[in-house]
Amino acid sequence: MRNDDTIKLTKEKRDEMLSAIKNYFSKEREEEIGDLASGLILDFIVKDLAPEFYNRGVCDSYKYMQDMIEDLCSIQK
């Protein structure tokens, strides 16, 4: 992922994720957090953590495609 790329979320997806964060804190930590706190957590995850998962997905996809190309080449006559 290039430095100038940021992960864009739709309003619906962002709201869904904020709700998931609030639910997590409520169930797992027995804490109630508000919109601001859950928004800051989500922003941190998107900015600082998500790129690593994205890059891992890109690398995994690349390896998968390489393996499939090797399989395809193996059927040559």
Biopython code that builds the backbone (N, CA, C, O; Angstrom):
import numpy as np
from Bio.PDB.StructureBuilder import StructureBuilder

atoms = [
    (1, "MET", "N", (0.844, -1.165, 0.000)),
    (1, "MET", "CA", (0.000, 0.000, 0.000)),
    (1, "MET", "C", (0.891, 1.230, 0.000)),
    (1, "MET", "O", (1.805, 1.336, 0.818)),
    (2, "ARG", "N", (0.639, 2.143, -0.893)),
    (2, "ARG", "CA", (1.447, 3.359, -0.975)),
    (2, "ARG", "C", (1.106, 4.289, 0.178)),
    (2, "ARG", "O", (0.009, 4.236, 0.734)),
    (3, "ASN", "N", (2.056, 5.138, 0.529)),
    (3, "ASN", "CA", (1.866, 6.042, 1.664)),
    (3, "ASN", "C", (0.699, 6.998, 1.477)),
    (3, "ASN", "O", (0.049, 7.373, 2.452)),
    (4, "ASP", "N", (0.418, 7.406, 0.220)),
    (4, "ASP", "CA", (-0.655, 8.365, -0.001)),
    (4, "ASP", "C", (-2.028, 7.707, -0.081)),
    (4, "ASP", "O", (-3.040, 8.398, -0.195)),
    (5, "ASP", "N", (-2.072, 6.391, -0.023)),
    (5, "ASP", "CA", (-3.343, 5.679, -0.040)),
    (5, "ASP", "C", (-3.860, 5.523, 1.380)),
    (5, "ASP", "O", (-3.119, 5.168, 2.297)),
    (6, "THR", "N", (-5.133, 5.793, 1.539)),
    (6, "THR", "CA", (-5.761, 5.523, 2.815)),
    (6, "THR", "C", (-6.973, 4.652, 2.560)),
    (6, "THR", "O", (-7.588, 4.718, 1.496)),
    (7, "ILE", "N", (-7.302, 3.859, 3.514)),
    (7, "ILE", "CA", (-8.456, 2.990, 3.380)),
    (7, "ILE", "C", (-9.704, 3.838, 3.588)),
    (7, "ILE", "O", (-9.860, 4.504, 4.611)),
    (8, "LYS", "N", (-10.579, 3.799, 2.603)),
    (8, "LYS", "CA", (-11.811, 4.573, 2.654)),
    (8, "LYS", "C", (-12.956, 3.667, 3.093)),
    (8, "LYS", "O", (-13.112, 2.555, 2.587)),
    (9, "LEU", "N", (-13.738, 4.144, 4.021)),
    (9, "LEU", "CA", (-14.900, 3.405, 4.499)),
    (9, "LEU", "C", (-16.162, 4.177, 4.145)),
    (9, "LEU", "O", (-16.200, 5.403, 4.244)),
    (10, "THR", "N", (-17.187, 3.451, 3.734)),
    (10, "THR", "CA", (-18.478, 4.107, 3.541)),
    (10, "THR", "C", (-19.030, 4.486, 4.914)),
    (10, "THR", "O", (-18.597, 3.949, 5.933)),
    (11, "LYS", "N", (-19.968, 5.394, 4.934)),
    (11, "LYS", "CA", (-20.581, 5.792, 6.204)),
    (11, "LYS", "C", (-21.232, 4.588, 6.867)),
    (11, "LYS", "O", (-21.145, 4.420, 8.083)),
    (12, "GLU", "N", (-21.884, 3.751, 6.070)),
    (12, "GLU", "CA", (-22.552, 2.576, 6.623)),
    (12, "GLU", "C", (-21.552, 1.611, 7.243)),
    (12, "GLU", "O", (-21.781, 1.096, 8.337)),
    (13, "LYS", "N", (-20.429, 1.359, 6.540)),
    (13, "LYS", "CA", (-19.414, 0.439, 7.056)),
    (13, "LYS", "C", (-18.751, 1.020, 8.303)),
    (13, "LYS", "O", (-18.496, 0.298, 9.266)),
    (14, "ARG", "N", (-18.469, 2.329, 8.286)),
    (14, "ARG", "CA", (-17.864, 2.972, 9.452)),
    (14, "ARG", "C", (-18.794, 2.857, 10.662)),
    (14, "ARG", "O", (-18.350, 2.516, 11.759)),
    (15, "ASP", "N", (-20.082, 3.140, 10.463)),
    (15, "ASP", "CA", (-21.045, 3.027, 11.558)),
    (15, "ASP", "C", (-21.100, 1.598, 12.097)),
    (15, "ASP", "O", (-21.190, 1.382, 13.305)),
    (16, "GLU", "N", (-21.045, 0.636, 11.190)),
    (16, "GLU", "CA", (-21.056, -0.778, 11.590)),
    (16, "GLU", "C", (-19.825, -1.115, 12.430)),
    (16, "GLU", "O", (-19.926, -1.818, 13.435)),
    (17, "MET", "N", (-18.673, -0.614, 12.015)),
    (17, "MET", "CA", (-17.436, -0.874, 12.741)),
    (17, "MET", "C", (-17.426, -0.176, 14.097)),
    (17, "MET", "O", (-16.957, -0.742, 15.084)),
    (18, "LEU", "N", (-17.940, 1.045, 14.149)),
    (18, "LEU", "CA", (-18.022, 1.757, 15.426)),
    (18, "LEU", "C", (-18.908, 0.989, 16.399)),
    (18, "LEU", "O", (-18.590, 0.871, 17.582)),
    (19, "SER", "N", (-20.006, 0.477, 15.895)),
    (19, "SER", "CA", (-20.899, -0.319, 16.732)),
    (19, "SER", "C", (-20.198, -1.581, 17.234)),
    (19, "SER", "O", (-20.355, -1.964, 18.394)),
    (20, "ALA", "N", (-19.427, -2.221, 16.362)),
    (20, "ALA", "CA", (-18.691, -3.432, 16.753)),
    (20, "ALA", "C", (-17.665, -3.117, 17.847)),
    (20, "ALA", "O", (-17.487, -3.905, 18.775)),
    (21, "ILE", "N", (-17.001, -1.982, 17.741)),
    (21, "ILE", "CA", (-16.020, -1.589, 18.756)),
    (21, "ILE", "C", (-16.722, -1.344, 20.091)),
    (21, "ILE", "O", (-16.258, -1.803, 21.135)),
    (22, "LYS", "N", (-17.824, -0.630, 20.052)),
    (22, "LYS", "CA", (-18.583, -0.365, 21.287)),
    (22, "LYS", "C", (-19.060, -1.675, 21.914)),
    (22, "LYS", "O", (-18.972, -1.855, 23.129)),
    (23, "ASN", "N", (-19.561, -2.583, 21.086)),
    (23, "ASN", "CA", (-20.030, -3.875, 21.592)),
    (23, "ASN", "C", (-18.891, -4.679, 22.198)),
    (23, "ASN", "O", (-19.066, -5.320, 23.234)),
    (24, "TYR", "N", (-17.731, -4.649, 21.566)),
    (24, "TYR", "CA", (-16.573, -5.356, 22.100)),
    (24, "TYR", "C", (-16.235, -4.844, 23.500)),
    (24, "TYR", "O", (-16.081, -5.628, 24.437)),
    (25, "PHE", "N", (-16.121, -3.528, 23.630)),
    (25, "PHE", "CA", (-15.773, -2.963, 24.931)),
    (25, "PHE", "C", (-16.829, -3.294, 25.978)),
    (25, "PHE", "O", (-16.507, -3.558, 27.137)),
    (26, "SER", "N", (-18.078, -3.277, 25.565)),
    (26, "SER", "CA", (-19.159, -3.570, 26.497)),
    (26, "SER", "C", (-19.121, -5.022, 26.967)),
    (26, "SER", "O", (-19.246, -5.294, 28.161)),
    (27, "LYS", "N", (-18.949, -5.949, 26.033)),
    (27, "LYS", "CA", (-18.988, -7.376, 26.377)),
    (27, "LYS", "C", (-17.688, -7.880, 26.992)),
    (27, "LYS", "O", (-17.714, -8.609, 27.983)),
    (28, "GLU", "N", (-16.564, -7.503, 26.419)),
    (28, "GLU", "CA", (-15.281, -8.061, 26.836)),
    (28, "GLU", "C", (-14.644, -7.322, 28.000)),
    (28, "GLU", "O", (-13.938, -7.917, 28.814)),
    (29, "ARG", "N", (-14.893, -6.042, 28.072)),
    (29, "ARG", "CA", (-14.230, -5.246, 29.109)),
    (29, "ARG", "C", (-15.208, -4.631, 30.097)),
    (29, "ARG", "O", (-14.812, -3.979, 31.063)),
    (30, "GLU", "N", (-16.497, -4.849, 29.838)),
    (30, "GLU", "CA", (-17.545, -4.271, 30.684)),
    (30, "GLU", "C", (-17.361, -2.768, 30.844)),
    (30, "GLU", "O", (-17.514, -2.218, 31.934)),
    (31, "GLU", "N", (-17.029, -2.116, 29.727)),
    (31, "GLU", "CA", (-16.867, -0.664, 29.677)),
    (31, "GLU", "C", (-17.807, -0.115, 28.616)),
    (31, "GLU", "O", (-18.004, -0.730, 27.568)),
    (32, "GLU", "N", (-18.372, 1.021, 28.889)),
    (32, "GLU", "CA", (-19.183, 1.710, 27.892)),
    (32, "GLU", "C", (-18.336, 2.841, 27.327)),
    (32, "GLU", "O", (-17.851, 3.693, 28.071)),
    (33, "ILE", "N", (-18.160, 2.848, 26.010)),
    (33, "ILE", "CA", (-17.426, 3.947, 25.393)),
    (33, "ILE", "C", (-18.360, 4.647, 24.408)),
    (33, "ILE", "O", (-19.289, 4.043, 23.872)),
    (34, "GLY", "N", (-18.100, 5.903, 24.188)),
    (34, "GLY", "CA", (-18.954, 6.704, 23.324)),
    (34, "GLY", "C", (-18.475, 6.751, 21.885)),
    (34, "GLY", "O", (-17.544, 6.052, 21.486)),
    (35, "ASP", "N", (-19.141, 7.596, 21.126)),
    (35, "ASP", "CA", (-18.834, 7.743, 19.710)),
    (35, "ASP", "C", (-17.417, 8.267, 19.485)),
    (35, "ASP", "O", (-16.711, 7.789, 18.598)),
    (36, "LEU", "N", (-17.004, 9.238, 20.279)),
    (36, "LEU", "CA", (-15.666, 9.815, 20.104)),
    (36, "LEU", "C", (-14.584, 8.772, 20.346)),
    (36, "LEU", "O", (-13.678, 8.617, 19.527)),
    (37, "ALA", "N", (-14.668, 8.061, 21.455)),
    (37, "ALA", "CA", (-13.650, 7.056, 21.790)),
    (37, "ALA", "C", (-13.617, 5.943, 20.748)),
    (37, "ALA", "O", (-12.541, 5.537, 20.310)),
    (38, "SER", "N", (-14.781, 5.447, 20.350)),
    (38, "SER", "CA", (-14.797, 4.374, 19.351)),
    (38, "SER", "C", (-14.294, 4.887, 17.999)),
    (38, "SER", "O", (-13.653, 4.144, 17.256)),
    (39, "GLY", "N", (-14.579, 6.138, 17.680)),
    (39, "GLY", "CA", (-14.071, 6.725, 16.437)),
    (39, "GLY", "C", (-12.566, 6.853, 16.439)),
    (39, "GLY", "O", (-11.917, 6.592, 15.426)),
    (40, "LEU", "N", (-11.998, 7.253, 17.576)),
    (40, "LEU", "CA", (-10.538, 7.366, 17.679)),
    (40, "LEU", "C", (-9.868, 6.004, 17.565)),
    (40, "LEU", "O", (-8.820, 5.873, 16.932)),
    (41, "ILE", "N", (-10.470, 4.997, 18.171)),
    (41, "ILE", "CA", (-9.923, 3.638, 18.070)),
    (41, "ILE", "C", (-9.974, 3.159, 16.622)),
    (41, "ILE", "O", (-9.003, 2.601, 16.109)),
    (42, "LEU", "N", (-11.113, 3.381, 15.968)),
    (42, "LEU", "CA", (-11.238, 2.959, 14.571)),
    (42, "LEU", "C", (-10.237, 3.696, 13.684)),
    (42, "LEU", "O", (-9.609, 3.086, 12.819)),
    (43, "ASP", "N", (-10.087, 4.990, 13.892)),
    (43, "ASP", "CA", (-9.120, 5.754, 13.097)),
    (43, "ASP", "C", (-7.707, 5.217, 13.290)),
    (43, "ASP", "O", (-6.950, 5.116, 12.325)),
    (44, "PHE", "N", (-7.344, 4.873, 14.519)),
    (44, "PHE", "CA", (-6.025, 4.295, 14.796)),
    (44, "PHE", "C", (-5.852, 2.971, 14.054)),
    (44, "PHE", "O", (-4.818, 2.731, 13.432)),
    (45, "ILE", "N", (-6.867, 2.120, 14.124)),
    (45, "ILE", "CA", (-6.788, 0.823, 13.460)),
    (45, "ILE", "C", (-6.632, 1.003, 11.952)),
    (45, "ILE", "O", (-5.783, 0.365, 11.329)),
    (46, "VAL", "N", (-7.450, 1.869, 11.373)),
    (46, "VAL", "CA", (-7.406, 2.080, 9.921)),
    (46, "VAL", "C", (-6.066, 2.673, 9.493)),
    (46, "VAL", "O", (-5.489, 2.254, 8.489)),
    (47, "LYS", "N", (-5.578, 3.641, 10.249)),
    (47, "LYS", "CA", (-4.343, 4.337, 9.863)),
    (47, "LYS", "C", (-3.089, 3.515, 10.150)),
    (47, "LYS", "O", (-2.192, 3.436, 9.310)),
    (48, "ASP", "N", (-3.022, 2.905, 11.326)),
    (48, "ASP", "CA", (-1.768, 2.298, 11.763)),
    (48, "ASP", "C", (-1.704, 0.779, 11.661)),
    (48, "ASP", "O", (-0.610, 0.226, 11.539)),
    (49, "LEU", "N", (-2.831, 0.093, 11.707)),
    (49, "LEU", "CA", (-2.812, -1.368, 11.697)),
    (49, "LEU", "C", (-3.291, -1.977, 10.385)),
    (49, "LEU", "O", (-2.700, -2.940, 9.897)),
    (50, "ALA", "N", (-4.335, -1.435, 9.823)),
    (50, "ALA", "CA", (-4.934, -2.028, 8.625)),
    (50, "ALA", "C", (-3.969, -2.160, 7.448)),
    (50, "ALA", "O", (-4.040, -3.157, 6.729)),
    (51, "PRO", "N", (-3.066, -1.196, 7.218)),
    (51, "PRO", "CA", (-2.149, -1.360, 6.085)),
    (51, "PRO", "C", (-1.332, -2.654, 6.139)),
    (51, "PRO", "O", (-1.036, -3.241, 5.099)),
    (52, "GLU", "N", (-0.973, -3.095, 7.330)),
    (52, "GLU", "CA", (-0.213, -4.348, 7.452)),
    (52, "GLU", "C", (-1.050, -5.536, 6.999)),
    (52, "GLU", "O", (-0.545, -6.424, 6.311)),
    (53, "PHE", "N", (-2.334, -5.562, 7.379)),
    (53, "PHE", "CA", (-3.223, -6.634, 6.944)),
    (53, "PHE", "C", (-3.453, -6.569, 5.433)),
    (53, "PHE", "O", (-3.495, -7.602, 4.765)),
    (54, "TYR", "N", (-3.599, -5.369, 4.902)),
    (54, "TYR", "CA", (-3.766, -5.178, 3.462)),
    (54, "TYR", "C", (-2.545, -5.721, 2.724)),
    (54, "TYR", "O", (-2.674, -6.482, 1.766)),
    (55, "ASN", "N", (-1.355, -5.319, 3.182)),
    (55, "ASN", "CA", (-0.124, -5.767, 2.528)),
    (55, "ASN", "C", (0.014, -7.279, 2.598)),
    (55, "ASN", "O", (0.469, -7.905, 1.641)),
    (56, "ARG", "N", (-0.367, -7.860, 3.699)),
    (56, "ARG", "CA", (-0.318, -9.322, 3.832)),
    (56, "ARG", "C", (-1.251, -9.981, 2.815)),
    (56, "ARG", "O", (-0.901, -10.991, 2.204)),
    (57, "GLY", "N", (-2.437, -9.402, 2.641)),
    (57, "GLY", "CA", (-3.381, -9.913, 1.655)),
    (57, "GLY", "C", (-2.832, -9.822, 0.244)),
    (57, "GLY", "O", (-3.023, -10.735, -0.560)),
    (58, "VAL", "N", (-2.151, -8.724, -0.063)),
    (58, "VAL", "CA", (-1.540, -8.568, -1.377)),
    (58, "VAL", "C", (-0.467, -9.643, -1.588)),
    (58, "VAL", "O", (-0.427, -10.278, -2.643)),
    (59, "CYS", "N", (0.392, -9.847, -0.602)),
    (59, "CYS", "CA", (1.451, -10.862, -0.713)),
    (59, "CYS", "C", (0.860, -12.267, -0.839)),
    (59, "CYS", "O", (1.336, -13.069, -1.643)),
    (60, "ASP", "N", (-0.168, -12.567, -0.055)),
    (60, "ASP", "CA", (-0.809, -13.876, -0.138)),
    (60, "ASP", "C", (-1.448, -14.088, -1.507)),
    (60, "ASP", "O", (-1.368, -15.181, -2.069)),
    (61, "SER", "N", (-2.082, -13.047, -2.045)),
    (61, "SER", "CA", (-2.692, -13.142, -3.376)),
    (61, "SER", "C", (-1.639, -13.369, -4.449)),
    (61, "SER", "O", (-1.839, -14.164, -5.367)),
    (62, "TYR", "N", (-0.516, -12.670, -4.329)),
    (62, "TYR", "CA", (0.573, -12.823, -5.283)),
    (62, "TYR", "C", (1.100, -14.265, -5.278)),
    (62, "TYR", "O", (1.296, -14.868, -6.333)),
    (63, "LYS", "N", (1.323, -14.799, -4.088)),
    (63, "LYS", "CA", (1.814, -16.172, -3.985)),
    (63, "LYS", "C", (0.795, -17.148, -4.562)),
    (63, "LYS", "O", (1.170, -18.083, -5.269)),
    (64, "TYR", "N", (-0.473, -16.948, -4.273)),
    (64, "TYR", "CA", (-1.523, -17.815, -4.812)),
    (64, "TYR", "C", (-1.514, -17.774, -6.336)),
    (64, "TYR", "O", (-1.597, -18.816, -6.986)),
    (65, "MET", "N", (-1.415, -16.580, -6.906)),
    (65, "MET", "CA", (-1.407, -16.456, -8.369)),
    (65, "MET", "C", (-0.163, -17.124, -8.965)),
    (65, "MET", "O", (-0.247, -17.759, -10.016)),
    (66, "GLN", "N", (0.977, -16.986, -8.308)),
    (66, "GLN", "CA", (2.189, -17.659, -8.780)),
    (66, "GLN", "C", (1.985, -19.170, -8.799)),
    (66, "GLN", "O", (2.338, -19.832, -9.775)),
    (67, "ASP", "N", (1.423, -19.714, -7.736)),
    (67, "ASP", "CA", (1.171, -21.157, -7.652)),
    (67, "ASP", "C", (0.214, -21.607, -8.755)),
    (67, "ASP", "O", (0.410, -22.670, -9.344)),
    (68, "MET", "N", (-0.805, -20.822, -9.037)),
    (68, "MET", "CA", (-1.775, -21.175, -10.085)),
    (68, "MET", "C", (-1.131, -21.127, -11.473)),
    (68, "MET", "O", (-1.437, -21.951, -12.334)),
    (69, "ILE", "N", (-0.242, -20.161, -11.681)),
    (69, "ILE", "CA", (0.454, -20.069, -12.968)),
    (69, "ILE", "C", (1.363, -21.274, -13.155)),
    (69, "ILE", "O", (1.447, -21.826, -14.252)),
    (70, "GLU", "N", (2.046, -21.685, -12.087)),
    (70, "GLU", "CA", (2.896, -22.873, -12.167)),
    (70, "GLU", "C", (2.064, -24.106, -12.495)),
    (70, "GLU", "O", (2.483, -24.948, -13.290)),
    (71, "ASP", "N", (0.875, -24.217, -11.879)),
    (71, "ASP", "CA", (-0.027, -25.328, -12.188)),
    (71, "ASP", "C", (-0.435, -25.299, -13.652)),
    (71, "ASP", "O", (-0.481, -26.340, -14.307)),
    (72, "LEU", "N", (-0.732, -24.116, -14.166)),
    (72, "LEU", "CA", (-1.148, -23.986, -15.550)),
    (72, "LEU", "C", (-0.020, -24.377, -16.493)),
    (72, "LEU", "O", (-0.247, -25.067, -17.487)),
    (73, "CYS", "N", (1.186, -23.942, -16.183)),
    (73, "CYS", "CA", (2.334, -24.286, -17.031)),
    (73, "CYS", "C", (2.616, -25.776, -17.014)),
    (73, "CYS", "O", (3.166, -26.302, -17.982)),
    (74, "SER", "N", (2.262, -26.464, -15.959)),
    (74, "SER", "CA", (2.546, -27.900, -15.853)),
    (74, "SER", "C", (1.705, -28.737, -16.817)),
    (74, "SER", "O", (2.029, -29.902, -17.050)),
    (75, "ILE", "N", (0.663, -28.192, -17.368)),
    (75, "ILE", "CA", (-0.171, -28.969, -18.287)),
    (75, "ILE", "C", (0.224, -28.773, -19.745)),
    (75, "ILE", "O", (-0.439, -29.286, -20.646)),
    (76, "GLN", "N", (1.297, -28.035, -19.976)),
    (76, "GLN", "CA", (1.766, -27.856, -21.352)),
    (76, "GLN", "C", (2.184, -29.188, -21.955)),
    (76, "GLN", "O", (2.655, -30.076, -21.244)),
    (77, "LYS", "N", (2.013, -29.327, -23.262)),
    (77, "LYS", "CA", (2.399, -30.560, -23.969)),
    (77, "LYS", "C", (3.655, -30.339, -24.758)),
    (77, "LYS", "O", (4.138, -31.257, -25.420)),
]
sb = StructureBuilder()
sb.init_structure("model")
sb.init_model(0)
sb.init_chain("A")
sb.init_seg("    ")
for serial, (resi, resn, name, xyz) in enumerate(atoms, 1):
    if name == "N":
        sb.init_residue(resn, " ", resi, " ")
    sb.init_atom(name, np.array(xyz, "f"), 0.0, 1.0, " ", f" {name:<3s}", serial, name[0])
structure = sb.get_structure()
